Amino acid sequence: MKRAIHWFRRDLRISDNTALYHACKDAEEVVPLFIVSTWKGHHPWTGPNRQQFLCGCLDSLAKNLAQLGGRLIIRAGEPCAELERLIKEVSAEALYTNRGIDPFDVALESRLEKSARDWGIEFRRFLDVTVQAPDAVLTQSGQPFRVFTPYARAWQSVPRPAVLPKIGRLRTPADVRTEPLPTLAHWNLQPEASIVEPGEKAARTRLKRFLDGPIFGYAEKRNLPAAAANSRLSQDLRWGTLSPRQVLAAAENLMRCSDAAQRRSVGMFINELVWREFYMQILWHYPEVLHRDFVDSLGALDWNDDEAALRRWCEGATGFPIVDAGIRELLATGFMHNRVRMITAMFLTKDLHVHWKRGEQFFCQKLVDGEIASNNGGWQWSAGTGADAAPYFRIQNPWTQTKRYDPDGIYIKGWVPELRDVKPADLMRPPESHLAKNYPLPMVDHNRERELTVERFQRAQQIAGNGRSL
Ligand SMILES: Cc1cc2nc3c(=O)[nH]c(=O)nc-3n(C[C@H](O)[C@H](O)[C@H](O)COP(=O)(O)OP(=O)(O)OC[C@H]3O[C@@H](n4cnc5c(N)ncnc54)[C@H](O)[C@@H]3O)c2cc1C
């Protein structure tokens, strides 16, 4: 084949990129393309942090492609229209891309499939975003899994694709027009936070740093937000600056030369990668989770329409130190530790009774790693409405969570400087008076709100004719 287009979307790397690899193998010349979206100022599912990371990744991708002899082509607009224009301009014979799994990508690809026939070109799509295809891991009766543990067991038993060889060379036709690499100004946005370094090289450095040490303490410390024991790779898996195959293969290599305790830690890390795939297959099979509870019987659950409470949560001013620390970490860095994501999400849904969709959207607008499958999964898990969710009566108590996971108050004090001089023990129980000047009293009584939540769940289940006793 003479010419093909590789359309980059959430696969912003040159190594182990399935569609790019095949495009380079099949075509003499490849046009590596990224299409920038044209919304301005506000988007319900993204925000400055994620877009800033994207811009940095595109900059790094352009340099990496240049080293292979190619050139990243940037266009801006509606994807189908831009693709049609470019296909005609360069007389491409094929369009290569890696498949998306969310309902928006699925709809777009099905439109493109039809258009490609009209344009008379080949449309080749590849599995790349997950190790296992969302429809490759099914129950014995061919149904999608709704519960994690049997899914993970089945996931392990399906053969996995290997990491691909490096691409040697990529030739892009010289005369193809490109727009400049985007900056935040393209969407009328301003930088908001101090985010991690974008790009494939930075992602590999993060992976190496994690594999060189912290991974062996993962089992023991992964729930401690002050411990820096997690990989911090979520934005790289979100934007494809690393492939999930590369991360998995690197972890499995370590397994082979580790002792039993180390293997347990590495195994736990791999388990988290499988959670990511679990939520992706949930979204693939049940795209309606973006609009409604995964659990059918909770439709009558009461939520509070409380904008003032939501605002205090979004500002990190609830008077619950661990919750406020989490939100302030998010606002400052575009990231929040997993344990604290759970605590803050449960607090919003079960202490403030605000609908999970409000928190889900706020997270997506702030997180650099904002991933609609994992984010929806995490929110519905915390709210008690999701796939394999926390039982509704198991409600995390922010005070005891602090005692378990931030016993010295290091994480809290790092993000809530007003509390720097407070004794750690005072961060683990409801205070009788202000903990510090300028720091609010707890906005609710956790025990009372807990009872209210349990009552609301029981009522919803009764209404659904599905009442269960505790
Ligand atoms: C309410 C809520 C919202 C979340 N939103 C997102 C999101 O938008 N994007 C996102 O990538 N993750 C999300 N998560 C999952 C998890 O919090 C992050 O993946 C993790 O904190 C990222 O840090 P890490 O890379 O250091 O993780 P590690 O602990 O090092 O885990 C390794 C990788 O496994 C995956 N992973 C880990 N935990 C989970 C999980 N519970 N569910 C799915 N995948 C997981 C991630 O890709 C992560 O990079 C959410 C969790 C909750 C409770």
The ligand as an ORCA input file, in Angstrom:
! r2SCAN-3c Opt
* xyz 0 1
  C     -14.241      7.891     42.800
  C     -13.092      7.355     41.980
  C     -12.794      7.917     40.751
  C     -11.739      7.411     39.980
  N     -11.471      7.993     38.756
  C     -10.471      7.510     37.998
  C     -10.182      8.088     36.731
  O     -10.844      9.015     36.265
  N      -9.125      7.581     36.029
  C      -8.374      6.549     36.496
  O      -7.425      6.134     35.822
  N      -8.647      5.962     37.671
  C      -9.664      6.413     38.443
  N      -9.906      5.849     39.659
  C      -9.120      4.680     40.080
  C      -7.837      4.996     40.892
  O      -8.129      5.894     41.918
  C      -6.707      5.554     40.046
  O      -6.514      4.761     38.911
  C      -5.393      5.573     40.851
  O      -5.540      6.361     41.997
  C      -4.283      6.114     39.998
  O      -3.096      6.185     40.723
  P      -1.872      5.236     40.373
  O      -1.606      5.283     38.920
  O      -0.764      5.613     41.285
  O      -2.492      3.835     40.751
  P      -1.818      2.445     41.146
  O      -2.280      2.111     42.513
  O      -0.368      2.458     40.921
  O      -2.539      1.422     40.136
  C      -1.992      1.099     38.852
  C      -3.001      1.374     37.762
  O      -4.129      0.517     37.909
  C      -5.316      1.210     37.540
  N      -6.185      1.302     38.716
  C      -5.807      1.364     40.007
  N      -6.885      1.373     40.813
  C      -7.958      1.335     40.004
  C      -9.359      1.322     40.233
  N      -9.885      1.343     41.463
  N     -10.189      1.309     39.165
  C      -9.693      1.275     37.915
  N      -8.375      1.269     37.637
  C      -7.522      1.293     38.669
  C      -4.894      2.597     37.076
  O      -4.757      2.583     35.676
  C      -3.551      2.781     37.770
  O      -2.688      3.663     37.101
  C     -10.978      6.327     40.460
  C     -11.288      5.761     41.706
  C     -12.317      6.277     42.456
  C     -12.623      5.660     43.793
*
